[in-house]
């Protein structure tokens, strides 16, 4: 991220902006790398995310007429259990979760969702996590015990004004780097 030197005159505001910007960027990069395996360095050509390990849904097991998103998830949970895994989380795009919440019965009445509670959204006791990195209608039912993320190198914060024409423009560049690994066992 680039900042002008004027911004640093208000140290508290600059620190708040810097923290917010860096945290947002870190979350975006980690989420992209962990889910899709994208955005790694050139030496990480074999970088794979969770979705690259996911098994396709066996649609032959769904026998419900006019299935809802909840029906599809219930069948997916069953598929994970049949594969001798323990489903721990359901991941989907926010718009998919919203369509599920807005489901109506044949009379146009909202269906009392079996997946809402004061603690957040759950389906059959599984937490529902949303991410804009999923495509609409894309759902992942995961055994989170099979995936572990750990840091291989701690964070390194670097600040420079020698990038491009930053020195003459009175701008400096802030870079935060770290290195982590995602290990997935027994997909």
C-alpha positions as CSV (number, residue, x, y, z in Angstrom):
1,X,0.0,0.0,0.0
2,X,1.2,3.5,-0.7
3,X,0.8,6.5,1.7
4,X,1.7,10.2,1.5
5,X,4.0,11.6,4.2
6,X,1.2,14.1,5.1
7,X,-0.9,11.1,6.3
8,X,1.8,10.3,8.9
9,X,1.5,13.7,10.6
10,X,-1.5,12.4,12.5
11,X,0.2,9.3,13.9
12,X,-2.9,7.8,15.6
13,X,-5.1,8.1,12.5
14,X,-2.3,6.8,10.3
15,X,-1.7,3.8,12.6
16,X,-5.5,3.0,12.5
17,X,-5.5,3.3,8.7
18,X,-2.4,1.1,8.3
19,X,-3.8,-1.6,10.7
20,X,-7.1,-1.6,8.9
21,X,-5.6,-1.7,5.4
22,X,-3.1,-4.4,6.3
23,X,-5.6,-6.6,8.1
24,X,-8.1,-6.4,5.2
25,X,-5.3,-7.2,2.7
26,X,-4.0,-10.1,4.8
27,X,-7.5,-11.6,5.2
28,X,-8.1,-11.3,1.5
29,X,-4.8,-12.9,0.5
30,X,-5.1,-15.7,3.1
31,X,-8.6,-16.5,2.1
32,X,-7.8,-16.6,-1.6
33,X,-4.7,-18.8,-1.0
34,X,-6.3,-21.1,1.5
35,X,-9.5,-21.7,-0.5
36,X,-8.3,-21.4,-4.2
37,X,-4.6,-21.7,-4.0
38,X,-4.1,-18.5,-6.0
39,X,-1.8,-15.5,-5.4
40,X,1.3,-17.3,-4.3
41,X,4.8,-16.4,-5.2
42,X,6.4,-17.7,-8.4
43,X,8.2,-20.5,-6.5
44,X,4.7,-21.7,-5.4
45,X,3.6,-23.1,-8.7
46,X,2.3,-26.1,-7.0
47,X,0.2,-24.0,-4.5
48,X,-3.2,-25.7,-4.0
49,X,-6.1,-24.6,-1.9
50,X,-8.8,-26.5,-0.2
51,X,-11.1,-26.3,-3.2
52,X,-8.5,-28.1,-5.4
53,X,-8.8,-31.0,-3.0
54,X,-12.6,-31.1,-2.8
55,X,-14.4,-34.1,-4.2
56,X,-17.4,-33.4,-6.5
57,X,-20.9,-33.9,-5.3
58,X,-22.5,-37.2,-6.3
59,X,-25.7,-35.9,-7.6
60,X,-27.1,-39.4,-8.1
61,X,-27.9,-39.6,-4.4
62,X,-30.4,-36.7,-4.4
63,X,-33.9,-37.9,-4.9
64,X,-35.9,-34.9,-3.7
65,X,-38.2,-33.3,-6.1
66,X,-37.5,-29.6,-6.6
67,X,-34.5,-29.6,-4.1
68,X,-33.7,-26.5,-2.0
69,X,-30.2,-25.4,-1.1
70,X,-30.9,-27.1,2.3
71,X,-31.7,-30.4,0.6
72,X,-28.5,-30.2,-1.4
73,X,-26.5,-29.5,1.8
74,X,-28.2,-32.4,3.6
75,X,-27.2,-34.8,0.8
76,X,-23.7,-33.4,0.8
77,X,-23.3,-33.9,4.6
78,X,-24.5,-37.5,4.1
79,X,-21.9,-38.0,1.3
80,X,-19.1,-36.7,3.6
81,X,-20.2,-39.1,6.4
82,X,-20.5,-42.0,3.9
83,X,-16.8,-41.3,3.0
84,X,-16.0,-41.8,6.7
85,X,-15.3,-38.2,7.5
86,X,-16.8,-35.9,10.1
87,X,-18.3,-32.7,8.5
88,X,-17.5,-29.7,10.6
89,X,-18.4,-26.7,8.5
90,X,-20.5,-25.6,5.5
91,X,-19.0,-22.9,3.3
92,X,-20.8,-20.9,0.6
93,X,-21.2,-17.5,-1.1
94,X,-23.2,-14.9,0.9
95,X,-25.8,-14.7,-1.9
96,X,-26.3,-18.5,-1.7
97,X,-26.9,-18.2,2.1
98,X,-29.3,-15.3,1.5
99,X,-31.3,-17.3,-1.0
100,X,-31.5,-20.1,1.5
101,X,-32.7,-17.7,4.2
102,X,-35.3,-16.2,1.8
103,X,-36.8,-19.6,0.9
104,X,-40.6,-19.7,0.9
105,X,-43.1,-22.5,0.9
106,X,-45.8,-23.1,-1.8
107,X,-48.1,-20.6,-0.1
108,X,-45.4,-17.8,-0.2
109,X,-44.7,-18.0,3.5
110,X,-41.1,-17.8,4.6
111,X,-39.9,-21.2,5.8
112,X,-38.8,-21.1,9.4
113,X,-35.1,-21.8,8.8
114,X,-33.7,-24.8,10.7
115,X,-30.3,-23.1,10.2
116,X,-30.6,-19.8,12.2
117,X,-29.7,-19.3,15.8
118,X,-28.5,-16.6,18.1
119,X,-24.9,-17.9,17.6
120,X,-25.2,-17.5,13.8
121,X,-26.2,-19.7,10.9
122,X,-25.9,-23.4,11.3
123,X,-27.2,-26.4,9.4
124,X,-27.8,-29.6,11.4
125,X,-25.3,-28.2,14.0
126,X,-22.6,-27.3,11.4
127,X,-21.6,-23.6,11.3
128,X,-22.2,-21.8,8.0
129,X,-19.3,-19.7,6.8
130,X,-19.7,-17.3,3.8
131,X,-17.0,-16.0,1.5
132,X,-17.2,-14.0,-1.7
133,X,-14.6,-16.3,-3.2
134,X,-17.2,-19.0,-3.8
135,X,-19.3,-18.9,-6.9
136,X,-23.0,-18.5,-6.5
137,X,-24.5,-21.9,-5.7
138,X,-21.0,-23.4,-4.9
139,X,-21.1,-25.1,-1.6
140,X,-18.3,-26.9,0.3
141,X,-19.0,-29.3,3.2
142,X,-15.7,-29.8,4.9
143,X,-14.1,-31.9,7.6
144,X,-12.0,-29.1,9.0
145,X,-10.0,-31.6,11.1
146,X,-8.3,-32.7,7.8
147,X,-6.9,-29.2,7.1
148,X,-4.3,-27.3,9.2
149,X,-2.8,-23.9,8.5
150,X,0.4,-22.9,10.2
151,X,2.9,-20.1,9.9
152,X,6.3,-20.9,8.5
153,X,7.7,-17.3,8.7
154,X,6.4,-14.5,10.9
155,X,5.3,-11.2,9.6
156,X,7.8,-8.7,8.2
157,X,6.8,-5.1,7.9
158,X,8.9,-3.0,5.4
159,X,8.6,0.7,4.6
160,X,10.5,2.4,1.7
161,X,10.3,5.5,-0.3
162,X,12.7,4.2,-3.0
163,X,9.9,2.3,-5.0
164,X,9.3,3.8,-8.5
165,X,9.1,7.6,-8.1
166,X,8.0,7.6,-4.4
167,X,10.9,9.7,-3.2
168,X,10.1,12.6,-5.5
169,X,6.4,12.3,-4.9
170,X,6.8,12.3,-1.1
171,X,5.1,8.9,-0.9
172,X,6.2,5.7,0.7
173,X,5.3,2.1,0.2
174,X,4.4,-0.3,3.0
175,X,4.8,-4.0,2.5
176,X,3.8,-6.8,4.9
177,X,4.9,-10.3,4.2
178,X,4.6,-13.6,5.9
179,X,4.6,-17.2,4.9
180,X,2.2,-20.0,5.9
181,X,1.4,-23.5,4.8
182,X,-1.8,-25.4,4.5
183,X,-1.6,-29.1,5.0
184,X,-4.5,-31.2,4.0
185,X,-4.7,-34.9,5.0
186,X,-6.9,-37.5,3.6
187,X,-9.4,-35.6,1.4
